[in-house]
């Protein structure tokens, strides 16, 4: 029988790597909470319309990448991104009356893509959404929050903030007209997908990965040339706000979002340390999303960051906490050790209790788990009401009263050890 293996594009996250994932999640949650963002969790699957409406019927995500299935009369999809689910949750739970709203989320997402470094079919994200704030100060706060998370992860000098303005609806319509006029000259040479996009959403041609399309995209008009005065003022306010916070931003005129509900600010934190998958955190303003989902107009801006890519930048995980090993010798000591171990765990100490073997084998076990100390209990120790405590780094061994054992071992508590 063939050995079972994980599905292509998925992976098992083992303990060492899980510590890296936890570090990213806990850092992002902590920073977001300081900005007033509360955690939200949405279902891992939704009705397919939640995503097909918002991501665009002609987008690659909807046409090629979504994991969709039918159950009874329902057509369902594993979530490919987090924003649409959060927006749906706001409408489903009647939360618009509490605007503005600030949310932090984390969890797995699913897209059928060609697996490669930093890109998997099941991947994990942290993200934030700020809803009900139409002013450019909201854009500044959300970007600053992302910059803060990256800095607290030690990645501030490894990333570059790229930013652009998508303008308001008037500016985007003017730009759309220019794109249609430009790409229509090359219609016969465009890929089949881009020919369809030319009719429905020409901005999506700018995201085409087809090499034939890319040569035309290189000389396409720039969105910045179509911005009206209101859009320029909005963008200048965002840039000035970031500068006031000491956050450097590089204007990238080719940075766009192809979906109609995006407006004004689009941004990405990128790195040159991960090859082709250089974007580690990306976001933008999506003031038209709620209307596209059948709700009332609601301003929104947010970002999402890929945990896998962030862990690749962070490098090695912190060492696992070192436990205290309990080494009982004899049946009476075994019974006593079980209770001692449980008491120490309730006192927030990490404890490894072996399940059998000689003292030699148990001490080998203590070395294997990198114990910081061992507590040795035999018949002689029990008779005297003590345990032999050995510091595994210094080798110093001391008899400690069982009544004072917890107090003596408190120095090894993880949060207190410096």
DAGICOR-V923542 format. One record per pair of residues at least 12 apart in sequence whose C-alpha atoms are under 6 Angstrom apart, sorted by the first residue. I is the first residue (numbers start at 0). J is the second residue. If there is no record, write none. Layout:
i->[I & I]
j->[J & J]
//
This chain:
i->[8 & 8 & 8 & 9 & 19 & 19 & 27 & 36 & 36 & 36 & 37 & 37 & 38 & 38 & 38 & 39 & 43 & 43 & 44 & 44 & 44 & 45 & 45 & 46 & 46 & 47 & 47 & 47 & 64 & 64 & 65 & 78 & 79 & 79 & 79 & 80 & 98 & 99 & 99 & 100 & 100 & 101 & 101 & 102 & 102 & 103 & 103 & 104 & 104 & 105 & 105 & 106 & 106 & 107 & 107 & 108 & 108 & 108 & 109 & 117 & 123 & 123 & 124 & 124 & 124 & 125 & 125 & 126 & 126 & 127 & 127 & 128 & 128 & 129 & 129 & 129 & 130 & 130 & 131 & 131 & 132 & 133 & 135 & 139 & 158 & 158 & 158 & 159 & 159 & 160 & 160 & 160 & 161 & 161 & 161 & 161 & 161 & 161 & 162 & 162 & 162 & 162 & 163 & 163 & 163 & 163 & 163 & 163 & 164 & 164 & 165 & 165 & 166 & 166 & 166 & 166 & 167 & 167 & 170 & 170 & 170 & 174 & 174 & 189 & 202 & 203 & 260 & 260 & 260 & 261 & 261 & 262 & 262 & 264 & 264 & 265 & 266 & 266 & 266 & 267 & 267 & 268 & 279 & 279 & 280 & 280 & 281 & 281 & 282 & 282 & 283 & 283 & 284 & 284 & 285 & 285 & 286 & 286 & 321 & 321 & 321 & 322 & 322 & 322 & 322 & 323 & 323 & 323 & 323 & 323 & 324 & 324 & 324 & 324 & 324 & 324 & 325 & 325 & 325 & 326 & 326 & 327 & 327 & 327 & 328 & 332 & 332 & 348 & 371 & 372 & 372 & 372 & 373 & 373 & 374 & 374 & 375 & 384 & 385 & 385 & 385 & 386 & 386]
j->[114 & 119 & 120 & 121 & 310 & 316 & 148 & 101 & 102 & 103 & 102 & 103 & 102 & 103 & 104 & 104 & 77 & 78 & 76 & 77 & 78 & 75 & 76 & 74 & 75 & 74 & 75 & 76 & 110 & 111 & 110 & 108 & 108 & 109 & 110 & 108 & 131 & 130 & 131 & 129 & 130 & 128 & 129 & 127 & 128 & 126 & 127 & 125 & 126 & 124 & 125 & 123 & 124 & 122 & 123 & 121 & 122 & 123 & 121 & 308 & 305 & 306 & 304 & 305 & 306 & 303 & 304 & 302 & 303 & 301 & 302 & 300 & 301 & 299 & 300 & 301 & 298 & 299 & 297 & 298 & 298 & 298 & 237 & 237 & 268 & 269 & 270 & 268 & 269 & 248 & 267 & 268 & 248 & 249 & 250 & 251 & 266 & 267 & 250 & 251 & 265 & 266 & 250 & 251 & 252 & 254 & 264 & 265 & 263 & 264 & 262 & 263 & 226 & 230 & 262 & 263 & 262 & 263 & 225 & 226 & 227 & 222 & 225 & 212 & 257 & 257 & 285 & 287 & 288 & 284 & 285 & 284 & 285 & 283 & 284 & 283 & 281 & 282 & 283 & 280 & 281 & 280 & 304 & 305 & 303 & 304 & 302 & 303 & 301 & 302 & 300 & 301 & 299 & 300 & 299 & 300 & 298 & 299 & 369 & 370 & 371 & 349 & 350 & 370 & 371 & 350 & 370 & 371 & 372 & 373 & 350 & 351 & 352 & 365 & 370 & 373 & 352 & 373 & 374 & 374 & 375 & 375 & 376 & 377 & 377 & 376 & 377 & 412 & 391 & 389 & 390 & 391 & 388 & 389 & 387 & 388 & 387 & 401 & 399 & 400 & 401 & 398 & 399]
//
